[in-house]
Amino acid sequence: MANITEVPNPFTPLAFLPPALASQFEVWRYVTAATLGAYVWDIGMNLENDYALLFKYRIRFPTIVYFLSRASTLTYILNGFIFTVAPIGNCNALVLSCSISVVLMQTTTAMLFFLRVTAVWHPNKIAYAVFSILWLAVLGAGIISPVTIRAAHIGPTQQCIETVIPAYTEVTLIMPLINDTAIFLAINYRILAHTLVADSLGARLRAFFGGSGLSALSRALIQSGQHFYLIAVATHITLLVVMKLPQLRMLYHGMVSYPGFSLINVMACLVFRRIKFGLISSDGTLNIPTINLPSDFHATTNPGSLPLYFRRTDPTTPTTTDLGSNTTFPLEVCVQKETNGSEDDADAEQEISKSINLAYCTL
């Protein structure tokens, strides 16, 4: 074995790792660098939108959650990049900082999902309670990460590497996956209920899987931003599968989380911006046409039985913007309106407004 003084660059961190592990560590560096570059590019591309959210719209709780989500995700990626390329005096301190940013990132991103699903299911208290519990479960699962992961220096160098990642940290992926999947399915069902009007859930499912109205339903899902949520769910599934593959070593489990979590956050933030700027309805059901169905289906006699929210534009809001064409602006007041169908006279339809109540304006 050659003397250490005879080896070029003897204190290069990779020189103190087995060849296979050194190769994985180098790939980890590339992945974190690429993820950081991609996320910063996404921030740069949306600077105009973020400026509008801060200075052209009222700053409410959802907007604060949005910016916290963006900031914590950027912090997480930046911490990971520093961890892989920079000399660190205290490895466990940086790992703790990175883990805390993961908790903040997951909980704030999950809160964006929560605000979306509760707006779609408003005013259903059971849905609110169920998804509140799921959000708390995401928070509880995320706390596991900061107290379990450990790191150490590579040989005599100041470069760090993770040394302990317990298997039960998988719960930090499982709970967000359960939460995101439940939200995705819940919103899909709500859209299905508005698109395929029928007597029962079974009848709707028969129409859906039988092909009747699939094109209209697909269009409705796209218009409501569900394809972005589907990407988030698929990403969580991919991360969990990668962690369960025995042939992939521990470093691969950590490195794939950076692009994965970043993509999930980008999708959630994209839906939020589109809702805020009026490109997607806040309740996911506006402007969704009801399709023609076979004879065993019929339209509901009271279209107001499913909540419909519309917004009134704030007169102080600018009437023009560069955010895109056909943009409608978010409204400061959400109104819920119930109407009755036609009366005895079949030729004259009389619309009776029973009540106008202020509804919970989520976004």
Secondary structure, 3 states (H helix, E strand, C coil): CCCHHHCCCCCCHHHHCCHHHHHHHHHHHHHHHHHHHHHHHHHHHCHHHHHHHHHCCCCCHHHHHHHHHHHHHHHHHHHHHHHHHCCCCCHHHHHHHHHHHHHHHHHHHHHHHHHHHHHHHCCCHHHHHHHHHHHHHHHHHHHCHHHCCEEEECCCCCCEEEEECCHHHHHHHHHHHHHHHHHHHHHHHHHHHHHCCCCCHHHHHHHHHHCCCHHHHHHHHHHCCHHHHHHHHHHHHHHHHHHHCCCCCHHHHHHCHHHHHHHHHHHHHHHHHHHHCCCCCCCCCCCCCCCCCCCCCCCCCCHHHCCCEEEEECCCCCCCCCCCCCCCCCEEEEEEEEECCCCCCCCCCCCCEEEEEECCCCC
